[in-house]
């Protein structure tokens, strides 16, 4: 039961949790400040979604 609930929490945090985008932006060190859903997803700008995926793989 605990492993099932842990899996649900992980999926929620990766794809649905309300966070800031954080994708790299030219001229700004802290990244994009738009609202996003989940740690893996970017904001409404399509390119930011690919940038966040690229940051995850390169780390």
Secondary structure as UniProt FT lines:
FT   HELIX           2..15
FT   STRAND          18..20
FT   TURN            26..27
FT   STRAND          35..37
FT   HELIX           46..58
//
